[in-house]
């Protein structure tokens, strides 16, 4: 069972348990001490009275005698034994406790050659005091628990305050916009202060790393976009030349597809490298038509069906738009369609566009259950995979960033179905 209570509650509980355990231990000790003292006092008192009576040279005549306000004496022989109350008369030698008519009596019985002595002490008042002591002990336990609870709550607030302050400051920090912890120097020179200093130093390192990464991605995008634009423009111009042979025309188409995909990949990688911007209704975001994106991707990848008994088609049931760059949608859809076409040798691959849902279904060999759980893992490649193992990892990361729902169902020798769910309420 995981212990998931907050630190403050754990401190409160520790104080409460400690106070309750300590109070209970003291109470039990006092209780048995009182009981032991009671027994010793009563027995010693009665025994001393009895010894004094038995050693008197001139004993009083047999009968009932009042020794003190609390002690009575029955000094009887066999004939006078009837004056002793029946409940007392039946007692054997030694000390006894007897309750008569809601009163408690301590009785000591002794015998000599001809007489029996019953020393009777009324212990009702003593017993009442003992009950009062027990009640006071119980009240003290309750009071100690309440004090421990209050003290634990007060101390835990004092103890947790630096940690809570540090946690609040850390939670307000943003990657790439790091400000030093304003109250670091206000923490005591203890573990919390050391933790605050360590956090500050570590966050400063992260900020420097993010700054270097952003600078690199910015420079890389600038350096890559220009040559890619040149390649794409040159490919488009060459494709317009009617004098090209079919073989050369096909090679240039491959260059154009690679250039287009590379341009899309650069934009996607830059998007993934940037920190997500909070939603703002005032900012106009690029919108993508899923029907158009699906048709374009299918045409770009139709060459993968050549040489196979395989068809690729799009079923547009309900068209819709989403708020996302077209390049991002093209990368996700392109990876999924390319995988379906690559691993399917015969049958068909169908792209279905429905309201808020995009489905890619193939009639390929399917994916074993043990591999299905790992296909989104970076650099994971199945036994028959020839790729680098990052395509589906990028797809998964884009879906998480864009808050799209992706799921894959597969059955061996039947095929695989990938479902992409979009939020089209906005």
C-alpha positions as CSV (number, residue, x, y, z in Angstrom):
1,X,0.0,0.0,0.0
2,X,1.5,3.3,-1.0
3,X,1.8,6.0,1.6
4,X,0.5,9.1,-0.3
5,X,-0.5,11.5,2.4
6,X,1.1,14.9,2.4
7,X,4.2,15.7,4.4
8,X,2.2,17.9,6.8
9,X,-0.4,15.2,7.5
10,X,2.4,12.7,8.2
11,X,3.9,15.1,10.7
12,X,0.5,15.7,12.3
13,X,-0.1,11.9,12.4
14,X,3.3,11.3,13.9
15,X,2.8,13.8,16.7
16,X,-0.7,12.4,17.3
17,X,0.5,8.8,17.5
18,X,3.5,9.8,19.7
19,X,1.3,11.8,22.1
20,X,-1.3,9.1,22.3
21,X,1.3,6.3,22.8
22,X,3.1,8.3,25.4
23,X,-0.1,9.2,27.3
24,X,-1.4,5.7,27.1
25,X,1.9,4.3,28.4
26,X,1.9,6.8,31.4
27,X,-1.7,6.1,32.1
28,X,-1.2,2.3,32.2
29,X,1.7,2.8,34.4
30,X,-0.2,5.1,36.8
31,X,-3.2,2.7,36.8
32,X,-1.2,-0.3,37.9
33,X,0.8,1.8,40.3
34,X,-2.4,3.0,42.0
35,X,-3.8,-0.5,42.1
36,X,-0.6,-1.8,43.7
37,X,-0.5,1.1,46.2
38,X,-4.1,0.4,47.1
39,X,-3.4,-3.3,47.8
40,X,-0.3,-2.6,49.8
41,X,-1.9,0.2,51.9
42,X,-5.1,-1.8,52.7
43,X,-3.3,-5.0,53.4
44,X,-0.7,-3.3,55.6
45,X,-3.3,-1.2,57.4
46,X,-5.5,-4.2,58.2
47,X,-2.5,-6.4,59.0
48,X,-1.1,-3.9,61.5
49,X,-4.5,-3.5,63.2
50,X,-4.8,-7.3,63.4
51,X,-1.3,-7.7,64.8
52,X,-1.9,-5.1,67.4
53,X,-5.2,-6.7,68.4
54,X,-3.7,-10.2,68.6
55,X,-0.8,-9.2,70.7
56,X,-2.8,-7.3,73.3
57,X,-2.4,-8.8,76.7
58,X,-5.9,-7.9,77.7
59,X,-8.1,-8.6,74.8
60,X,-11.6,-7.2,74.8
61,X,-14.4,-9.7,75.3
62,X,-15.6,-11.6,72.2
63,X,-18.1,-9.8,70.1
64,X,-18.4,-6.9,67.6
65,X,-16.1,-4.0,68.2
66,X,-15.6,-0.6,66.4
67,X,-11.8,-0.1,65.9
68,X,-12.1,3.2,64.0
69,X,-14.5,5.1,61.7
70,X,-13.6,2.8,58.8
71,X,-12.6,-0.5,60.5
72,X,-14.8,-2.9,62.4
73,X,-13.7,-6.0,64.3
74,X,-15.5,-9.3,64.9
75,X,-13.9,-11.4,67.6
76,X,-16.0,-14.5,68.0
77,X,-15.8,-18.1,69.0
78,X,-17.9,-21.0,67.5
79,X,-21.0,-20.0,69.6
80,X,-20.9,-16.3,68.8
81,X,-20.1,-16.8,65.1
82,X,-23.6,-16.0,64.1
83,X,-23.2,-12.3,64.9
84,X,-20.9,-12.1,61.9
85,X,-22.7,-11.4,58.6
86,X,-23.2,-14.5,56.6
87,X,-21.2,-13.3,53.5
88,X,-18.2,-12.5,55.8
89,X,-18.6,-15.6,57.9
90,X,-17.9,-17.9,55.0
91,X,-14.6,-16.4,54.1
92,X,-11.3,-18.3,54.6
93,X,-8.2,-17.0,56.2
94,X,-6.4,-14.2,54.5
95,X,-7.3,-11.0,52.6
96,X,-10.6,-10.6,50.7
97,X,-12.5,-8.0,48.8
98,X,-16.2,-8.1,49.2
99,X,-19.0,-5.9,47.8
100,X,-22.1,-5.6,49.9
101,X,-25.0,-3.3,49.1
102,X,-23.0,-1.2,46.6
103,X,-20.2,-0.7,49.2
104,X,-16.8,-2.3,48.9
105,X,-15.1,-3.9,51.9
106,X,-11.5,-5.2,52.5
107,X,-11.6,-8.0,54.9
108,X,-8.8,-9.8,56.7
109,X,-9.5,-13.2,58.4
110,X,-7.3,-14.8,61.1
111,X,-7.8,-17.6,63.7
112,X,-6.2,-18.6,67.0
113,X,-6.9,-21.7,69.0
114,X,-10.5,-20.8,70.1
115,X,-11.5,-17.6,68.2
116,X,-11.8,-16.2,64.7
117,X,-11.0,-12.6,64.0
118,X,-12.7,-10.7,61.1
119,X,-11.1,-7.3,60.4
120,X,-13.4,-5.4,58.1
121,X,-12.5,-2.1,56.5
122,X,-15.0,0.0,54.4
123,X,-13.2,1.0,51.2
124,X,-16.0,2.7,49.4
125,X,-14.5,6.2,49.8
126,X,-11.1,4.9,48.7
127,X,-12.7,3.2,45.7
128,X,-14.5,6.4,44.7
129,X,-11.2,8.3,44.8
130,X,-9.7,5.5,42.7
131,X,-12.5,5.9,40.1
132,X,-11.9,9.7,40.1
133,X,-8.2,9.1,39.5
134,X,-9.0,6.7,36.6
135,X,-11.4,9.3,35.1
136,X,-8.7,12.0,35.5
137,X,-6.2,9.7,33.7
138,X,-8.6,9.1,30.8
139,X,-9.2,12.9,30.6
140,X,-5.5,13.5,30.6
141,X,-5.0,11.0,27.7
142,X,-7.7,12.8,25.7
143,X,-6.2,16.2,26.6
144,X,-2.7,15.0,25.6
145,X,-4.0,13.7,22.3
146,X,-5.7,17.0,21.6
147,X,-2.6,19.0,22.6
148,X,-0.4,16.7,20.4
149,X,-2.8,17.2,17.5
150,X,-2.7,21.0,17.9
151,X,1.1,21.1,18.5
152,X,1.6,18.8,15.5
153,X,-0.5,21.0,13.3
154,X,1.3,24.2,14.5
155,X,4.8,22.7,14.2
156,X,4.1,21.1,10.9
157,X,3.0,24.4,9.5
158,X,6.3,26.0,10.7
159,X,8.4,23.0,9.4
160,X,6.7,22.7,6.0
161,X,6.5,26.5,5.3
162,X,10.1,26.7,3.7
163,X,9.4,23.5,1.7
164,X,6.0,24.9,0.5
165,X,7.6,28.2,-0.4
166,X,10.3,26.5,-2.4
167,X,7.7,24.3,-4.1
168,X,5.6,27.3,-5.0
169,X,8.5,29.2,-6.4
170,X,9.7,26.2,-8.4
171,X,6.2,25.6,-9.8
172,X,6.1,29.2,-11.1
173,X,9.3,28.8,-13.0
174,X,9.1,28.4,-16.8
175,X,11.7,26.7,-19.0
176,X,13.6,29.3,-21.1
177,X,12.5,32.1,-18.9
178,X,14.3,31.3,-15.7
179,X,14.5,33.9,-12.9
180,X,16.6,33.1,-9.8
181,X,14.6,32.0,-6.8
182,X,13.9,35.4,-5.2
183,X,13.9,34.0,-1.6
184,X,16.8,31.6,-1.8
185,X,18.9,33.7,0.5
186,X,16.0,33.8,3.0
187,X,16.0,30.1,3.6
188,X,17.9,28.9,6.6
189,X,21.3,27.3,6.1
190,X,19.9,23.8,6.4
191,X,18.7,21.1,4.0
192,X,15.9,23.2,2.6
193,X,18.3,26.1,1.9
194,X,20.7,23.7,0.2
195,X,17.9,22.3,-1.8
196,X,16.8,25.8,-2.9
197,X,20.4,26.6,-3.9
198,X,20.7,23.3,-5.8
199,X,17.4,24.0,-7.6
200,X,18.5,27.4,-8.6
201,X,21.8,26.2,-9.9
202,X,20.1,23.3,-11.8
203,X,17.4,25.5,-13.3
204,X,20.1,27.9,-14.5
205,X,21.8,25.1,-16.3
206,X,18.5,24.0,-17.9
207,X,17.9,27.6,-19.0
208,X,21.3,27.7,-20.6
209,X,20.7,24.4,-22.3
210,X,17.3,25.5,-23.6
211,X,18.8,28.8,-24.9
212,X,21.5,26.8,-26.7
213,X,18.9,24.4,-28.2
214,X,16.6,27.3,-29.3
215,X,19.6,29.0,-30.9
216,X,20.6,25.8,-32.7
217,X,17.1,25.1,-34.0
218,X,16.8,28.7,-35.2
219,X,20.1,28.5,-37.0
220,X,19.4,25.1,-38.4
221,X,16.0,26.2,-39.7
222,X,17.5,29.2,-41.4
223,X,20.3,27.2,-42.9
224,X,18.1,24.3,-44.1
225,X,15.1,26.3,-45.5
226,X,17.1,28.1,-48.1
227,X,18.7,25.0,-49.8
228,X,15.4,23.1,-49.5
229,X,13.6,25.9,-51.2
230,X,16.2,25.8,-54.0
231,X,15.8,22.0,-54.3
232,X,12.0,22.2,-54.4
233,X,11.9,25.0,-56.9
234,X,14.4,23.3,-59.2
235,X,12.5,20.0,-59.0
236,X,9.2,21.8,-59.9
237,X,10.9,23.5,-62.9
238,X,12.4,20.2,-64.1
239,X,9.1,18.4,-63.9
240,X,7.6,21.0,-66.2
241,X,10.1,20.1,-68.9
242,X,8.3,17.8,-71.5
243,X,11.5,16.6,-73.0
244,X,12.5,14.5,-70.0
245,X,12.3,10.7,-70.3
246,X,10.0,8.7,-68.1
247,X,12.9,7.4,-66.1
248,X,14.4,10.8,-65.4
249,X,10.9,12.2,-64.7
250,X,10.4,9.5,-62.0
251,X,13.8,10.3,-60.4
252,X,12.9,14.0,-60.2
253,X,9.5,13.2,-58.7
254,X,11.4,11.3,-56.0
255,X,13.6,14.3,-55.4
256,X,10.5,16.6,-55.2
257,X,8.8,14.3,-52.7
258,X,11.9,14.0,-50.6
259,X,12.3,17.8,-50.6
260,X,8.7,18.4,-49.7
261,X,8.9,15.9,-46.9
262,X,12.2,17.4,-45.7
263,X,10.6,20.8,-45.6
264,X,7.7,19.5,-43.6
265,X,10.0,17.7,-41.2
266,X,12.0,20.8,-40.6
267,X,8.9,22.7,-39.6
268,X,7.7,19.9,-37.4
269,X,11.0,19.5,-35.6
270,X,11.1,23.3,-35.0
271,X,7.6,23.1,-33.6
272,X,8.5,20.2,-31.3
273,X,11.6,22.1,-30.1
274,X,9.6,25.2,-29.1
275,X,7.9,25.5,-25.7
276,X,4.1,25.1,-26.1
277,X,2.3,28.5,-26.0
278,X,-0.8,28.7,-23.7
279,X,-4.1,28.8,-25.5
280,X,-5.2,32.3,-26.4
281,X,-8.4,32.9,-28.2
282,X,-7.0,36.2,-29.6
283,X,-4.3,34.4,-31.6
284,X,-5.3,33.2,-35.0
285,X,-3.9,29.7,-35.6
286,X,-3.4,28.0,-38.9
287,X,-6.2,25.6,-39.9
288,X,-5.9,22.5,-41.9
289,X,-8.5,20.7,-44.0
290,X,-8.3,17.0,-43.3
291,X,-9.8,16.0,-46.6
292,X,-7.3,18.0,-48.6
293,X,-4.4,16.8,-46.4
294,X,-5.5,13.1,-46.8
295,X,-5.8,13.4,-50.6
296,X,-2.4,15.0,-50.9
297,X,-0.7,12.5,-48.6
298,X,-2.3,9.6,-50.5
299,X,-1.1,11.0,-53.9
300,X,2.4,11.6,-52.5
301,X,2.7,8.0,-51.3
302,X,0.8,6.2,-54.2
303,X,4.2,5.2,-55.7
304,X,4.6,2.7,-52.9
305,X,1.8,0.6,-54.4
306,X,3.7,0.0,-57.6
307,X,4.7,-3.6,-58.1
308,X,2.2,-4.8,-55.5
309,X,-1.4,-6.1,-55.7
310,X,-2.3,-3.2,-53.5
311,X,-4.6,-0.3,-53.8
312,X,-4.8,3.0,-51.8
313,X,-8.0,5.0,-51.6
314,X,-9.6,7.7,-49.5
315,X,-13.2,7.5,-48.2
316,X,-14.4,11.0,-47.3
317,X,-17.5,10.6,-45.2
318,X,-17.6,14.0,-43.4
319,X,-15.0,16.6,-44.1
320,X,-13.7,18.8,-41.2
321,X,-11.0,21.2,-40.3
322,X,-8.6,21.4,-37.3
323,X,-6.4,24.1,-35.8
324,X,-2.9,22.8,-36.7
325,X,-0.2,23.6,-39.3
326,X,-0.7,21.6,-42.5
327,X,2.9,20.4,-42.3
328,X,2.3,18.8,-38.9
329,X,-0.8,16.9,-40.2
330,X,1.1,15.8,-43.3
331,X,4.0,14.4,-41.2
332,X,1.7,12.4,-38.9
333,X,-0.5,11.2,-41.7
334,X,2.5,10.5,-44.0
335,X,4.2,8.3,-41.4
336,X,1.1,6.3,-40.7
337,X,0.2,5.8,-44.5
338,X,3.8,5.0,-45.4
339,X,4.0,2.3,-42.7
340,X,0.7,0.8,-43.9
341,X,1.9,0.8,-47.5
342,X,5.3,-0.5,-46.7
343,X,4.2,-3.6,-44.7
344,X,1.1,-4.5,-46.8
345,X,1.9,-6.6,-49.9
346,X,-1.6,-7.1,-51.1
347,X,-5.2,-6.0,-50.5
348,X,-5.8,-2.3,-49.7
349,X,-5.0,0.6,-47.5
350,X,-8.0,2.8,-46.8
351,X,-7.9,6.4,-45.4
352,X,-11.3,7.2,-43.9
353,X,-12.2,10.8,-43.0
354,X,-15.2,11.2,-40.7
355,X,-16.4,13.9,-38.4
356,X,-13.5,14.4,-36.0
357,X,-11.9,11.1,-36.8
358,X,-9.3,9.9,-39.3
359,X,-8.8,6.1,-39.8
360,X,-6.0,4.3,-41.6
361,X,-6.8,0.7,-42.2
362,X,-4.7,-1.9,-44.0
363,X,-4.8,-5.6,-44.8
364,X,-1.2,-6.3,-43.9
365,X,0.3,-9.0,-41.7
366,X,-0.7,-7.3,-38.5
367,X,1.4,-6.6,-35.4
368,X,1.9,-9.1,-32.6
369,X,0.5,-8.1,-29.2
370,X,3.9,-8.0,-27.5
371,X,5.2,-5.6,-30.2
372,X,2.1,-3.4,-30.2
373,X,2.9,-2.1,-26.8
374,X,6.3,-0.8,-27.9
375,X,5.7,0.6,-31.4
376,X,5.7,4.2,-30.1
377,X,9.0,3.7,-28.2
378,X,11.8,5.7,-29.7
379,X,14.3,3.6,-31.8
380,X,12.1,0.5,-31.4
381,X,12.0,-1.6,-34.6
382,X,10.1,-4.8,-35.2
383,X,11.8,-7.9,-36.5
384,X,10.9,-7.0,-40.2
385,X,11.4,-3.3,-39.8
386,X,13.9,-1.5,-42.0
387,X,13.5,2.0,-40.6
388,X,15.2,4.0,-37.8
389,X,12.4,3.5,-35.3
390,X,11.7,7.2,-34.8
391,X,8.7,7.8,-37.1
392,X,6.0,6.6,-34.8
393,X,7.8,8.1,-31.8
394,X,7.5,11.5,-33.6
395,X,3.9,10.8,-34.4
396,X,3.2,10.0,-30.7
397,X,4.9,13.2,-29.5
398,X,3.1,15.4,-32.0
399,X,-0.3,13.9,-30.9
400,X,0.5,14.5,-27.3
401,X,1.5,18.1,-28.0
402,X,-1.5,18.8,-30.2
403,X,-3.8,16.8,-27.8
404,X,-4.9,14.4,-30.4
405,X,-6.0,10.9,-29.5
406,X,-4.2,8.1,-31.3
407,X,-4.9,4.4,-30.9
408,X,-3.8,1.3,-32.8
409,X,-5.6,-2.0,-33.1
410,X,-4.0,-5.0,-34.9
411,X,-4.7,-8.6,-35.5
412,X,-2.1,-10.9,-37.1
413,X,-2.9,-12.0,-40.6
414,X,-5.9,-9.7,-40.7
415,X,-4.5,-6.1,-40.6
416,X,-3.9,-3.0,-38.6
417,X,-6.2,0.0,-37.9
418,X,-4.9,3.3,-36.7
419,X,-7.4,5.9,-35.4
420,X,-6.7,9.6,-34.9
421,X,-9.2,11.6,-32.9
422,X,-9.4,15.4,-33.2
423,X,-11.1,18.1,-31.1
424,X,-13.2,20.0,-33.7
425,X,-15.3,22.0,-31.2
426,X,-13.2,25.1,-31.4
